Amino acid sequence: MITIKPAQSIDQNAIAQLHATSWQAVYAGLLDEQYLSKGVFSERGTIWQHRFSQPSANQRIFVASEQKKLLGFICIYLDQSDAQGTLIENLHVDTGTKGKGVGKALLQHAARVIQAEASHNGAYLEVLSQNVSAQRFYDYFGGNPVLSQQWQAPEGSLVDELVYQWEQIATILER
């Protein structure tokens, strides 16, 4: 049975590891190969060390697990934008677990948290233009691509991305 709970510092290393391996799988051919083979682990580790040691007041991180194994995580920033609402900064699921409802459970859990805690009823995220499977996932949950832009990856690459938006977070819960 999948359990979703707030992340704790004990989850930090597993989250960083999953984040890095997810980037290796999804960003292959888009980001520098050397960065993805080695640098991504220390860079994502530093990001997560900072998020756990110095969390912002609007940051919420949730983990999905089963029998103590991390299956996925989501990180959101409530009311990050006056215009768009809550930023869904990260949503990653273990590659061996994809298609089993973990992403849906995490996204819907975050939507309920946004409804309960945020003053703005919308949400948004950024997704790479070539990450078609993630786009299909967000399309299914009623997200709309509203902007095309470029992201400067940590290793310096410029990559095309889309900003997806939900004007009403309740749309996610209807699926």
DOSESE-683516 format. One record per atom (N, C-alpha, C): residue number from 1; residue in one letter; chain; atom name; x, y, z. Coordinates in pm, whole numbers, padded with zeros to 5 digits. Example, Ala and Ser with C-alpha at 12.3 -4.5 7.8 and 13.67 -1.06 7.14 Angstrom:
<pts>
[pt 1,'a','A','N',[01319,-00569,00780]]
[pt 1,'a','A','CA',[01230,-00450,00780]]
[pt 1,'a','A','C',[01320,-00330,00780]]
[pt 2,'s','A','N',[01285,-00225,00708]]
[pt 2,'s','A','CA',[01367,-00106,00714]]
[pt 2,'s','A','C',[01290,00003,00787]]
</pts>
This chain:
<pts>
[pt 1,'m','A','N',[00083,-00118,00000]]
[pt 1,'m','A','CA',[00000,00000,00000]]
[pt 1,'m','A','C',[00088,00125,00000]]
[pt 2,'i','A','N',[00057,00220,-00087]]
[pt 2,'i','A','CA',[00133,00343,-00099]]
[pt 2,'i','A','C',[00093,00438,00013]]
[pt 3,'t','A','N',[00194,00494,00080]]
[pt 3,'t','A','CA',[00173,00591,00186]]
[pt 3,'t','A','C',[00233,00724,00143]]
[pt 4,'i','A','N',[00160,00833,00163]]
[pt 4,'i','A','CA',[00212,00966,00136]]
[pt 4,'i','A','C',[00219,01041,00267]]
[pt 5,'k','A','N',[00334,01099,00293]]
[pt 5,'k','A','CA',[00354,01172,00418]]
[pt 5,'k','A','C',[00449,01288,00394]]
[pt 6,'p','A','N',[00450,01386,00486]]
[pt 6,'p','A','CA',[00549,01493,00474]]
[pt 6,'p','A','C',[00690,01435,00482]]
[pt 7,'a','A','N',[00778,01486,00399]]
[pt 7,'a','A','CA',[00917,01441,00400]]
[pt 7,'a','A','C',[00985,01488,00528]]
[pt 8,'q','A','N',[01077,01407,00576]]
[pt 8,'q','A','CA',[01157,01440,00692]]
[pt 8,'q','A','C',[01304,01437,00651]]
[pt 9,'s','A','N',[01390,01491,00735]]
[pt 9,'s','A','CA',[01532,01497,00701]]
[pt 9,'s','A','C',[01590,01358,00669]]
[pt 10,'i','A','N',[01534,01255,00729]]
[pt 10,'i','A','CA',[01581,01119,00701]]
[pt 10,'i','A','C',[01557,01079,00555]]
[pt 11,'d','A','N',[01465,01148,00487]]
[pt 11,'d','A','CA',[01433,01121,00347]]
[pt 11,'d','A','C',[01524,01195,00249]]
[pt 12,'q','A','N',[01602,01289,00298]]
[pt 12,'q','A','CA',[01680,01379,00213]]
[pt 12,'q','A','C',[01767,01305,00111]]
[pt 13,'n','A','N',[01846,01210,00154]]
[pt 13,'n','A','CA',[01938,01142,00062]]
[pt 13,'n','A','C',[01864,01058,-00042]]
[pt 14,'a','A','N',[01758,00992,-00001]]
[pt 14,'a','A','CA',[01680,00911,-00096]]
[pt 14,'a','A','C',[01612,01000,-00199]]
[pt 15,'i','A','N',[01564,01116,-00157]]
[pt 15,'i','A','CA',[01502,01210,-00251]]
[pt 15,'i','A','C',[01606,01260,-00350]]
[pt 16,'a','A','N',[01723,01300,-00301]]
[pt 16,'a','A','CA',[01829,01349,-00390]]
[pt 16,'a','A','C',[01869,01242,-00490]]
[pt 17,'q','A','N',[01881,01119,-00444]]
[pt 17,'q','A','CA',[01918,01006,-00531]]
[pt 17,'q','A','C',[01811,00984,-00639]]
[pt 18,'l','A','N',[01684,00982,-00599]]
[pt 18,'l','A','CA',[01576,00962,-00695]]
[pt 18,'l','A','C',[01570,01078,-00794]]
[pt 19,'h','A','N',[01589,01199,-00745]]
[pt 19,'h','A','CA',[01588,01316,-00832]]
[pt 19,'h','A','C',[01698,01304,-00938]]
[pt 20,'a','A','N',[01818,01267,-00896]]
[pt 20,'a','A','CA',[01930,01253,-00990]]
[pt 20,'a','A','C',[01908,01141,-01090]]
[pt 21,'t','A','N',[01862,01026,-01046]]
[pt 21,'t','A','CA',[01840,00915,-01140]]
[pt 21,'t','A','C',[01724,00945,-01234]]
[pt 22,'s','A','N',[01625,01020,-01188]]
[pt 22,'s','A','CA',[01516,01061,-01275]]
[pt 22,'s','A','C',[01569,01154,-01384]]
[pt 23,'w','A','N',[01653,01248,-01347]]
[pt 23,'w','A','CA',[01713,01337,-01446]]
[pt 23,'w','A','C',[01798,01258,-01545]]
[pt 24,'q','A','N',[01870,01157,-01498]]
[pt 24,'q','A','CA',[01951,01076,-01589]]
[pt 24,'q','A','C',[01862,01011,-01694]]
[pt 25,'a','A','N',[01749,00959,-01653]]
[pt 25,'a','A','CA',[01659,00889,-01744]]
[pt 25,'a','A','C',[01588,00985,-01840]]
[pt 26,'v','A','N',[01537,01096,-01786]]
[pt 26,'v','A','CA',[01453,01186,-01865]]
[pt 26,'v','A','C',[01535,01286,-01947]]
[pt 27,'y','A','N',[01648,01329,-01894]]
[pt 27,'y','A','CA',[01724,01437,-01959]]
[pt 27,'y','A','C',[01841,01387,-02043]]
[pt 28,'a','A','N',[01853,01256,-02061]]
[pt 28,'a','A','CA',[01958,01201,-02146]]
[pt 28,'a','A','C',[01945,01260,-02287]]
[pt 29,'g','A','N',[02056,01309,-02340]]
[pt 29,'g','A','CA',[02054,01370,-02472]]
[pt 29,'g','A','C',[02017,01517,-02471]]
[pt 30,'l','A','N',[01968,01566,-02358]]
[pt 30,'l','A','CA',[01930,01706,-02346]]
[pt 30,'l','A','C',[02032,01786,-02266]]
[pt 31,'l','A','N',[02087,01723,-02163]]
[pt 31,'l','A','CA',[02188,01786,-02078]]
[pt 31,'l','A','C',[02323,01717,-02101]]
[pt 32,'d','A','N',[02429,01783,-02062]]
[pt 32,'d','A','CA',[02564,01732,-02079]]
[pt 32,'d','A','C',[02578,01592,-02020]]
[pt 33,'e','A','N',[02635,01502,-02101]]
[pt 33,'e','A','CA',[02648,01361,-02061]]
[pt 33,'e','A','C',[02734,01343,-01935]]
[pt 34,'q','A','N',[02842,01418,-01925]]
[pt 34,'q','A','CA',[02929,01407,-01808]]
[pt 34,'q','A','C',[02857,01454,-01682]]
[pt 35,'y','A','N',[02783,01563,-01694]]
[pt 35,'y','A','CA',[02704,01612,-01580]]
[pt 35,'y','A','C',[02605,01504,-01534]]
[pt 36,'l','A','N',[02535,01444,-01630]]
[pt 36,'l','A','CA',[02435,01343,-01595]]
[pt 36,'l','A','C',[02496,01216,-01538]]
[pt 37,'s','A','N',[02618,01184,-01578]]
[pt 37,'s','A','CA',[02678,01061,-01527]]
[pt 37,'s','A','C',[02735,01077,-01387]]
[pt 38,'k','A','N',[02778,01197,-01351]]
[pt 38,'k','A','CA',[02840,01215,-01220]]
[pt 38,'k','A','C',[02792,01338,-01145]]
[pt 39,'g','A','N',[02802,01453,-01208]]
[pt 39,'g','A','CA',[02776,01580,-01141]]
[pt 39,'g','A','C',[02635,01597,-01088]]
[pt 40,'v','A','N',[02539,01533,-01153]]
[pt 40,'v','A','CA',[02399,01549,-01113]]
[pt 40,'v','A','C',[02376,01501,-00969]]
[pt 41,'f','A','N',[02450,01401,-00925]]
[pt 41,'f','A','CA',[02428,01347,-00790]]
[pt 41,'f','A','C',[02472,01447,-00683]]
[pt 42,'s','A','N',[02589,01507,-00700]]
[pt 42,'s','A','CA',[02634,01603,-00600]]
[pt 42,'s','A','C',[02552,01731,-00608]]
[pt 43,'e','A','N',[02518,01775,-00729]]
[pt 43,'e','A','CA',[02441,01898,-00746]]
[pt 43,'e','A','C',[02300,01884,-00688]]
[pt 44,'r','A','N',[02232,01775,-00717]]
[pt 44,'r','A','CA',[02098,01752,-00659]]
[pt 44,'r','A','C',[02110,01731,-00507]]
[pt 45,'g','A','N',[02217,01666,-00463]]
[pt 45,'g','A','CA',[02239,01649,-00319]]
[pt 45,'g','A','C',[02250,01782,-00247]]
[pt 46,'t','A','N',[02321,01876,-00308]]
[pt 46,'t','A','CA',[02335,02010,-00250]]
[pt 46,'t','A','C',[02200,02081,-00245]]
[pt 47,'i','A','N',[02123,02069,-00352]]
[pt 47,'i','A','CA',[01989,02131,-00357]]
[pt 47,'i','A','C',[01903,02080,-00241]]
[pt 48,'w','A','N',[01900,01949,-00224]]
[pt 48,'w','A','CA',[01814,01890,-00121]]
[pt 48,'w','A','C',[01867,01914,00019]]
[pt 49,'q','A','N',[01998,01922,00034]]
[pt 49,'q','A','CA',[02054,01956,00165]]
[pt 49,'q','A','C',[02007,02095,00204]]
[pt 50,'h','A','N',[02010,02187,00109]]
[pt 50,'h','A','CA',[01964,02324,00135]]
[pt 50,'h','A','C',[01814,02328,00167]]
[pt 51,'r','A','N',[01735,02256,00089]]
[pt 51,'r','A','CA',[01590,02258,00112]]
[pt 51,'r','A','C',[01552,02202,00249]]
[pt 52,'f','A','N',[01628,02105,00296]]
[pt 52,'f','A','CA',[01596,02050,00428]]
[pt 52,'f','A','C',[01658,02131,00542]]
[pt 53,'s','A','N',[01773,02192,00520]]
[pt 53,'s','A','CA',[01838,02265,00628]]
[pt 53,'s','A','C',[01787,02409,00639]]
[pt 54,'q','A','N',[01738,02465,00528]]
[pt 54,'q','A','CA',[01690,02602,00528]]
[pt 54,'q','A','C',[01559,02613,00449]]
[pt 55,'p','A','N',[01456,02543,00493]]
[pt 55,'p','A','CA',[01331,02545,00416]]
[pt 55,'p','A','C',[01264,02682,00423]]
[pt 56,'s','A','N',[01205,02723,00312]]
[pt 56,'s','A','CA',[01128,02847,00314]]
[pt 56,'s','A','C',[00992,02817,00377]]
[pt 57,'a','A','N',[00929,02919,00427]]
[pt 57,'a','A','CA',[00802,02901,00499]]
[pt 57,'a','A','C',[00693,02841,00410]]
[pt 58,'n','A','N',[00700,02865,00280]]
[pt 58,'n','A','CA',[00595,02816,00190]]
[pt 58,'n','A','C',[00629,02682,00124]]
[pt 59,'q','A','N',[00741,02623,00160]]
[pt 59,'q','A','CA',[00785,02496,00101]]
[pt 59,'q','A','C',[00715,02378,00168]]
[pt 60,'r','A','N',[00668,02285,00086]]
[pt 60,'r','A','CA',[00611,02160,00135]]
[pt 60,'r','A','C',[00668,02046,00049]]
[pt 61,'i','A','N',[00717,01942,00113]]
[pt 61,'i','A','CA',[00771,01826,00043]]
[pt 61,'i','A','C',[00699,01702,00095]]
[pt 62,'f','A','N',[00652,01619,00004]]
[pt 62,'f','A','CA',[00582,01496,00040]]
[pt 62,'f','A','C',[00648,01379,-00031]]
[pt 63,'v','A','N',[00653,01267,00037]]
[pt 63,'v','A','CA',[00709,01145,-00020]]
[pt 63,'v','A','C',[00603,01037,-00028]]
[pt 64,'a','A','N',[00612,00957,-00132]]
[pt 64,'a','A','CA',[00528,00838,-00147]]
[pt 64,'a','A','C',[00619,00718,-00125]]
[pt 65,'s','A','N',[00577,00629,-00040]]
[pt 65,'s','A','CA',[00660,00511,-00013]]
[pt 65,'s','A','C',[00571,00388,00004]]
[pt 66,'e','A','N',[00638,00276,-00006]]
[pt 66,'e','A','CA',[00572,00148,00017]]
[pt 66,'e','A','C',[00675,00058,00085]]
[pt 67,'q','A','N',[00642,00009,00200]]
[pt 67,'q','A','CA',[00733,-00075,00279]]
[pt 67,'q','A','C',[00871,-00008,00292]]
[pt 68,'k','A','N',[00871,00118,00327]]
[pt 68,'k','A','CA',[00991,00199,00352]]
[pt 68,'k','A','C',[01074,00228,00228]]
[pt 69,'k','A','N',[01025,00192,00108]]
[pt 69,'k','A','CA',[01095,00224,-00017]]
[pt 69,'k','A','C',[01035,00350,-00076]]
[pt 70,'l','A','N',[01121,00448,-00106]]
[pt 70,'l','A','CA',[01076,00572,-00168]]
[pt 70,'l','A','C',[01033,00543,-00312]]
[pt 71,'l','A','N',[00907,00577,-00342]]
[pt 71,'l','A','CA',[00854,00557,-00477]]
[pt 71,'l','A','C',[00850,00687,-00557]]
[pt 72,'g','A','N',[00840,00799,-00485]]
[pt 72,'g','A','CA',[00832,00928,-00552]]
[pt 72,'g','A','C',[00824,01040,-00451]]
[pt 73,'f','A','N',[00832,01163,-00502]]
[pt 73,'f','A','CA',[00821,01280,-00415]]
[pt 73,'f','A','C',[00768,01398,-00494]]
[pt 74,'i','A','N',[00716,01496,-00422]]
[pt 74,'i','A','CA',[00671,01622,-00480]]
[pt 74,'i','A','C',[00713,01734,-00386]]
[pt 75,'c','A','N',[00758,01843,-00446]]
[pt 75,'c','A','CA',[00798,01962,-00371]]
[pt 75,'c','A','C',[00719,02080,-00428]]
[pt 76,'i','A','N',[00649,02151,-00341]]
[pt 76,'i','A','CA',[00570,02266,-00384]]
[pt 76,'i','A','C',[00606,02389,-00301]]
[pt 77,'y','A','N',[00578,02505,-00359]]
[pt 77,'y','A','CA',[00596,02633,-00290]]
[pt 77,'y','A','C',[00463,02707,-00298]]
[pt 78,'l','A','N',[00393,02709,-00185]]
[pt 78,'l','A','CA',[00261,02770,-00178]]
[pt 78,'l','A','C',[00267,02918,-00213]]
[pt 79,'d','A','N',[00170,02964,-00293]]
[pt 79,'d','A','CA',[00156,03105,-00328]]
[pt 79,'d','A','C',[00288,03167,-00375]]
[pt 80,'q','A','N',[00364,03095,-00453]]
[pt 80,'q','A','CA',[00493,03144,-00502]]
[pt 80,'q','A','C',[00476,03262,-00597]]
[pt 81,'s','A','N',[00367,03262,-00674]]
[pt 81,'s','A','CA',[00342,03368,-00772]]
[pt 81,'s','A','C',[00206,03431,-00745]]
[pt 82,'d','A','N',[00204,03564,-00743]]
[pt 82,'d','A','CA',[00076,03633,-00725]]
[pt 82,'d','A','C',[-00019,03603,-00840]]
[pt 83,'a','A','N',[00036,03586,-00961]]
[pt 83,'a','A','CA',[-00046,03563,-01079]]
[pt 83,'a','A','C',[-00087,03417,-01097]]
[pt 84,'q','A','N',[00002,03322,-01065]]
[pt 84,'q','A','CA',[-00025,03182,-01096]]
[pt 84,'q','A','C',[-00045,03092,-00975]]
[pt 85,'g','A','N',[-00009,03136,-00858]]
[pt 85,'g','A','CA',[-00033,03057,-00738]]
[pt 85,'g','A','C',[00087,02975,-00695]]
[pt 86,'t','A','N',[00063,02850,-00666]]
[pt 86,'t','A','CA',[00164,02760,-00610]]
[pt 86,'t','A','C',[00252,02701,-00719]]
[pt 87,'l','A','N',[00381,02703,-00693]]
[pt 87,'l','A','CA',[00478,02642,-00784]]
[pt 87,'l','A','C',[00494,02495,-00748]]
[pt 88,'i','A','N',[00470,02408,-00843]]
[pt 88,'i','A','CA',[00502,02267,-00827]]
[pt 88,'i','A','C',[00645,02255,-00882]]
[pt 89,'e','A','N',[00740,02257,-00791]]
[pt 89,'e','A','CA',[00881,02263,-00829]]
[pt 89,'e','A','C',[00933,02128,-00877]]
[pt 90,'n','A','N',[00895,02022,-00811]]
[pt 90,'n','A','CA',[00943,01889,-00848]]
[pt 90,'n','A','C',[00832,01786,-00829]]
[pt 91,'l','A','N',[00823,01694,-00922]]
[pt 91,'l','A','CA',[00740,01575,-00910]]
[pt 91,'l','A','C',[00814,01464,-00982]]
[pt 92,'h','A','N',[00867,01371,-00905]]
[pt 92,'h','A','CA',[00945,01262,-00964]]
[pt 92,'h','A','C',[00899,01129,-00905]]
[pt 93,'v','A','N',[00893,01030,-00993]]
[pt 93,'v','A','CA',[00853,00895,-00954]]
[pt 93,'v','A','C',[00962,00799,-01000]]
[pt 94,'d','A','N',[00993,00702,-00916]]
[pt 94,'d','A','CA',[01091,00600,-00951]]
[pt 94,'d','A','C',[01050,00536,-01083]]
[pt 95,'t','A','N',[01148,00520,-01175]]
[pt 95,'t','A','CA',[01116,00470,-01309]]
[pt 95,'t','A','C',[01050,00333,-01307]]
[pt 96,'g','A','N',[01083,00248,-01211]]
[pt 96,'g','A','CA',[01021,00117,-01201]]
[pt 96,'g','A','C',[00879,00119,-01147]]
[pt 97,'t','A','N',[00836,00236,-01103]]
[pt 97,'t','A','CA',[00705,00250,-01041]]
[pt 97,'t','A','C',[00608,00328,-01129]]
[pt 98,'k','A','N',[00658,00389,-01237]]
[pt 98,'k','A','CA',[00572,00472,-01322]]
[pt 98,'k','A','C',[00456,00390,-01376]]
[pt 99,'g','A','N',[00341,00456,-01386]]
[pt 99,'g','A','CA',[00221,00391,-01436]]
[pt 99,'g','A','C',[00140,00319,-01330]]
[pt 100,'k','A','N',[00181,00330,-01204]]
[pt 100,'k','A','CA',[00112,00260,-01096]]
[pt 100,'k','A','C',[00036,00353,-01002]]
[pt 101,'g','A','N',[00019,00480,-01045]]
[pt 101,'g','A','CA',[-00063,00574,-00967]]
[pt 101,'g','A','C',[00011,00657,-00864]]
[pt 102,'v','A','N',[00143,00644,-00857]]
[pt 102,'v','A','CA',[00219,00719,-00757]]
[pt 102,'v','A','C',[00219,00868,-00791]]
[pt 103,'g','A','N',[00243,00902,-00916]]
[pt 103,'g','A','CA',[00241,01042,-00957]]
[pt 103,'g','A','C',[00105,01106,-00933]]
[pt 104,'k','A','N',[00001,01033,-00966]]
[pt 104,'k','A','CA',[-00135,01082,-00944]]
[pt 104,'k','A','C',[-00159,01105,-00796]]
[pt 105,'a','A','N',[-00121,01010,-00713]]
[pt 105,'a','A','CA',[-00142,01023,-00568]]
[pt 105,'a','A','C',[-00067,01144,-00513]]
[pt 106,'l','A','N',[00056,01164,-00556]]
[pt 106,'l','A','CA',[00135,01279,-00509]]
[pt 106,'l','A','C',[00075,01410,-00557]]
[pt 107,'l','A','N',[00038,01418,-00685]]
[pt 107,'l','A','CA',[-00018,01542,-00739]]
[pt 107,'l','A','C',[-00150,01576,-00672]]
[pt 108,'q','A','N',[-00234,01477,-00651]]
[pt 108,'q','A','CA',[-00363,01504,-00586]]
[pt 108,'q','A','C',[-00346,01538,-00438]]
[pt 109,'h','A','N',[-00248,01477,-00373]]
[pt 109,'h','A','CA',[-00220,01513,-00233]]
[pt 109,'h','A','C',[-00177,01660,-00226]]
[pt 110,'a','A','N',[-00087,01698,-00316]]
[pt 110,'a','A','CA',[-00041,01837,-00319]]
[pt 110,'a','A','C',[-00158,01932,-00348]]
[pt 111,'a','A','N',[-00249,01892,-00436]]
[pt 111,'a','A','CA',[-00365,01976,-00467]]
[pt 111,'a','A','C',[-00451,01998,-00342]]
[pt 112,'r','A','N',[-00468,01895,-00262]]
[pt 112,'r','A','CA',[-00546,01911,-00138]]
[pt 112,'r','A','C',[-00474,02003,-00040]]
[pt 113,'v','A','N',[-00343,01995,-00034]]
[pt 113,'v','A','CA',[-00266,02084,00053]]
[pt 113,'v','A','C',[-00279,02228,00004]]
[pt 114,'i','A','N',[-00272,02248,-00125]]
[pt 114,'i','A','CA',[-00287,02382,-00183]]
[pt 114,'i','A','C',[-00425,02437,-00149]]
[pt 115,'q','A','N',[-00528,02356,-00164]]
[pt 115,'q','A','CA',[-00664,02401,-00130]]
[pt 115,'q','A','C',[-00673,02442,00017]]
[pt 116,'a','A','N',[-00610,02368,00104]]
[pt 116,'a','A','CA',[-00620,02392,00247]]
[pt 116,'a','A','C',[-00531,02506,00296]]
[pt 117,'e','A','N',[-00414,02525,00233]]
[pt 117,'e','A','CA',[-00316,02617,00290]]
[pt 117,'e','A','C',[-00285,02742,00206]]
[pt 118,'a','A','N',[-00310,02738,00077]]
[pt 118,'a','A','CA',[-00273,02851,-00008]]
[pt 118,'a','A','C',[-00387,02951,-00018]]
[pt 119,'s','A','N',[-00352,03076,-00040]]
[pt 119,'s','A','CA',[-00457,03177,-00059]]
[pt 119,'s','A','C',[-00497,03187,-00206]]
[pt 120,'h','A','N',[-00407,03148,-00296]]
[pt 120,'h','A','CA',[-00436,03148,-00440]]
[pt 120,'h','A','C',[-00476,03007,-00480]]
[pt 121,'n','A','N',[-00577,02995,-00564]]
[pt 121,'n','A','CA',[-00632,02865,-00601]]
[pt 121,'n','A','C',[-00568,02802,-00724]]
[pt 122,'g','A','N',[-00462,02862,-00775]]
[pt 122,'g','A','CA',[-00398,02810,-00895]]
[pt 122,'g','A','C',[-00263,02748,-00865]]
[pt 123,'a','A','N',[-00206,02684,-00969]]
[pt 123,'a','A','CA',[-00074,02623,-00958]]
[pt 123,'a','A','C',[-00009,02624,-01096]]
[pt 124,'y','A','N',[00122,02609,-01095]]
[pt 124,'y','A','CA',[00196,02604,-01221]]
[pt 124,'y','A','C',[00324,02524,-01202]]
[pt 125,'l','A','N',[00382,02484,-01314]]
[pt 125,'l','A','CA',[00509,02412,-01312]]
[pt 125,'l','A','C',[00577,02431,-01445]]
[pt 126,'e','A','N',[00704,02394,-01450]]
[pt 126,'e','A','CA',[00781,02399,-01573]]
[pt 126,'e','A','C',[00820,02256,-01611]]
[pt 127,'v','A','N',[00807,02224,-01740]]
[pt 127,'v','A','CA',[00840,02091,-01789]]
[pt 127,'v','A','C',[00915,02106,-01921]]
[pt 128,'l','A','N',[01017,02024,-01939]]
[pt 128,'l','A','CA',[01094,02033,-02063]]
[pt 128,'l','A','C',[01006,01999,-02183]]
[pt 129,'s','A','N',[01025,02073,-02292]]
[pt 129,'s','A','CA',[00945,02054,-02413]]
[pt 129,'s','A','C',[00956,01913,-02467]]
[pt 130,'q','A','N',[01072,01849,-02448]]
[pt 130,'q','A','CA',[01090,01714,-02500]]
[pt 130,'q','A','C',[01042,01605,-02403]]
[pt 131,'n','A','N',[00994,01643,-02288]]
[pt 131,'n','A','CA',[00943,01545,-02191]]
[pt 131,'n','A','C',[00793,01525,-02218]]
[pt 132,'v','A','N',[00766,01457,-02328]]
[pt 132,'v','A','CA',[00629,01440,-02376]]
[pt 132,'v','A','C',[00544,01357,-02279]]
[pt 133,'s','A','N',[00602,01256,-02216]]
[pt 133,'s','A','CA',[00523,01174,-02124]]
[pt 133,'s','A','C',[00476,01256,-02005]]
[pt 134,'a','A','N',[00559,01344,-01953]]
[pt 134,'a','A','CA',[00517,01431,-01842]]
[pt 134,'a','A','C',[00408,01527,-01890]]
[pt 135,'q','A','N',[00422,01578,-02010]]
[pt 135,'q','A','CA',[00320,01669,-02063]]
[pt 135,'q','A','C',[00185,01598,-02076]]
[pt 136,'r','A','N',[00186,01475,-02121]]
[pt 136,'r','A','CA',[00061,01398,-02131]]
[pt 136,'r','A','C',[-00002,01381,-01993]]
[pt 137,'f','A','N',[00082,01354,-01894]]
[pt 137,'f','A','CA',[00036,01340,-01756]]
[pt 137,'f','A','C',[-00031,01469,-01709]]
[pt 138,'y','A','N',[00033,01583,-01730]]
[pt 138,'y','A','CA',[-00024,01711,-01686]]
[pt 138,'y','A','C',[-00146,01747,-01767]]
[pt 139,'d','A','N',[-00148,01713,-01897]]
[pt 139,'d','A','CA',[-00268,01735,-01980]]
[pt 139,'d','A','C',[-00386,01658,-01921]]
[pt 140,'y','A','N',[-00362,01533,-01885]]
[pt 140,'y','A','CA',[-00468,01449,-01829]]
[pt 140,'y','A','C',[-00530,01513,-01705]]
[pt 141,'f','A','N',[-00447,01577,-01625]]
[pt 141,'f','A','CA',[-00496,01639,-01502]]
[pt 141,'f','A','C',[-00543,01783,-01522]]
[pt 142,'g','A','N',[-00562,01823,-01647]]
[pt 142,'g','A','CA',[-00622,01953,-01676]]
[pt 142,'g','A','C',[-00526,02069,-01681]]
[pt 143,'g','A','N',[-00395,02042,-01682]]
[pt 143,'g','A','CA',[-00298,02150,-01694]]
[pt 143,'g','A','C',[-00296,02204,-01836]]
[pt 144,'n','A','N',[-00268,02331,-01849]]
[pt 144,'n','A','CA',[-00263,02396,-01979]]
[pt 144,'n','A','C',[-00126,02458,-02001]]
[pt 145,'p','A','N',[-00060,02427,-02114]]
[pt 145,'p','A','CA',[00066,02495,-02143]]
[pt 145,'p','A','C',[00036,02640,-02180]]
[pt 146,'v','A','N',[00094,02734,-02105]]
[pt 146,'v','A','CA',[00062,02875,-02126]]
[pt 146,'v','A','C',[00181,02958,-02173]]
[pt 147,'l','A','N',[00301,02900,-02168]]
[pt 147,'l','A','CA',[00419,02977,-02205]]
[pt 147,'l','A','C',[00531,02883,-02247]]
[pt 148,'s','A','N',[00602,02922,-02351]]
[pt 148,'s','A','CA',[00721,02849,-02394]]
[pt 148,'s','A','C',[00840,02938,-02361]]
[pt 149,'q','A','N',[00942,02879,-02301]]
[pt 149,'q','A','CA',[01060,02956,-02262]]
[pt 149,'q','A','C',[01181,02865,-02260]]
[pt 150,'q','A','N',[01295,02920,-02223]]
[pt 150,'q','A','CA',[01415,02839,-02211]]
[pt 150,'q','A','C',[01458,02834,-02065]]
[pt 151,'w','A','N',[01511,02719,-02028]]
[pt 151,'w','A','CA',[01562,02695,-01893]]
[pt 151,'w','A','C',[01713,02678,-01904]]
[pt 152,'q','A','N',[01785,02747,-01816]]
[pt 152,'q','A','CA',[01929,02724,-01810]]
[pt 152,'q','A','C',[01954,02617,-01706]]
[pt 153,'a','A','N',[01993,02499,-01753]]
[pt 153,'a','A','CA',[02019,02385,-01665]]
[pt 153,'a','A','C',[02141,02414,-01578]]
[pt 154,'p','A','N',[02154,02342,-01467]]
[pt 154,'p','A','CA',[02265,02365,-01375]]
[pt 154,'p','A','C',[02404,02356,-01439]]
[pt 155,'e','A','N',[02417,02276,-01547]]
[pt 155,'e','A','CA',[02547,02262,-01611]]
[pt 155,'e','A','C',[02566,02359,-01726]]
[pt 156,'g','A','N',[02470,02449,-01745]]
[pt 156,'g','A','CA',[02484,02556,-01843]]
[pt 156,'g','A','C',[02405,02542,-01971]]
[pt 157,'s','A','N',[02350,02426,-02001]]
[pt 157,'s','A','CA',[02272,02406,-02123]]
[pt 157,'s','A','C',[02146,02493,-02121]]
[pt 158,'l','A','N',[02105,02538,-02239]]
[pt 158,'l','A','CA',[01975,02604,-02253]]
[pt 158,'l','A','C',[01881,02503,-02316]]
[pt 159,'v','A','N',[01769,02479,-02249]]
[pt 159,'v','A','CA',[01675,02376,-02292]]
[pt 159,'v','A','C',[01536,02438,-02301]]
[pt 160,'d','A','N',[01462,02404,-02407]]
[pt 160,'d','A','CA',[01326,02455,-02422]]
[pt 160,'d','A','C',[01234,02389,-02319]]
[pt 161,'e','A','N',[01147,02471,-02261]]
[pt 161,'e','A','CA',[01050,02418,-02165]]
[pt 161,'e','A','C',[00917,02490,-02181]]
[pt 162,'l','A','N',[00816,02428,-02123]]
[pt 162,'l','A','CA',[00681,02484,-02121]]
[pt 162,'l','A','C',[00642,02512,-01977]]
[pt 163,'v','A','N',[00565,02617,-01958]]
[pt 163,'v','A','CA',[00505,02644,-01828]]
[pt 163,'v','A','C',[00361,02594,-01838]]
[pt 164,'y','A','N',[00326,02501,-01750]]
[pt 164,'y','A','CA',[00190,02450,-01740]]
[pt 164,'y','A','C',[00120,02520,-01624]]
[pt 165,'q','A','N',[-00008,02547,-01640]]
[pt 165,'q','A','CA',[-00082,02618,-01537]]
[pt 165,'q','A','C',[-00218,02553,-01514]]
[pt 166,'w','A','N',[-00261,02559,-01389]]
[pt 166,'w','A','CA',[-00396,02524,-01348]]
[pt 166,'w','A','C',[-00455,02649,-01285]]
[pt 167,'e','A','N',[-00558,02704,-01348]]
[pt 167,'e','A','CA',[-00621,02823,-01288]]
[pt 167,'e','A','C',[-00695,02786,-01161]]
[pt 168,'q','A','N',[-00749,02665,-01158]]
[pt 168,'q','A','CA',[-00817,02613,-01040]]
[pt 168,'q','A','C',[-00758,02476,-01007]]
[pt 169,'i','A','N',[-00697,02466,-00893]]
[pt 169,'i','A','CA',[-00630,02341,-00853]]
[pt 169,'i','A','C',[-00729,02225,-00840]]
[pt 170,'a','A','N',[-00856,02257,-00820]]
[pt 170,'a','A','CA',[-00959,02153,-00806]]
[pt 170,'a','A','C',[-00965,02064,-00930]]
[pt 171,'t','A','N',[-00923,02116,-01045]]
[pt 171,'t','A','CA',[-00922,02038,-01169]]
[pt 171,'t','A','C',[-00843,01909,-01152]]
[pt 172,'i','A','N',[-00734,01916,-01077]]
[pt 172,'i','A','CA',[-00650,01797,-01055]]
[pt 172,'i','A','C',[-00726,01691,-00978]]
[pt 173,'l','A','N',[-00810,01732,-00886]]
[pt 173,'l','A','CA',[-00882,01637,-00801]]
[pt 173,'l','A','C',[-01000,01571,-00872]]
[pt 174,'e','A','N',[-01038,01623,-00985]]
[pt 174,'e','A','CA',[-01152,01569,-01060]]
[pt 174,'e','A','C',[-01115,01447,-01142]]
[pt 175,'r','A','N',[-00989,01413,-01151]]
[pt 175,'r','A','CA',[-00945,01301,-01236]]
[pt 175,'r','A','C',[-00935,01172,-01157]]
</pts>
